[in-house]
Amino acid sequence: MKNHDLTKLSNQNDDYVKRSQAEMQRRFVDLQFKRSELEKQLKIVNEVLFSLGREMEQHYSYNQLYK
């Protein structure tokens, strides 16, 4: 009977480890996806900021030239 209980406990531990690993893998993939989306958004923000900076420089130059 003890051998059967140990086998059952071992199987439960194996199942727990497998579920834990599967959950960690799921979280890892989810975080990779979120990081990718944030990197895309950051790229867009950087492009907009760069464009805005150019516009501000042009506006400043125009104001200096025609004041």
ABEGO torsion letter per residue (X at the ends): XAAAAAAAAAAAAAAAAAAAAAAAAAAAAAAAAAAAAAAAAAAAAAAAAAAAAAAAAAAAAAAAAAX
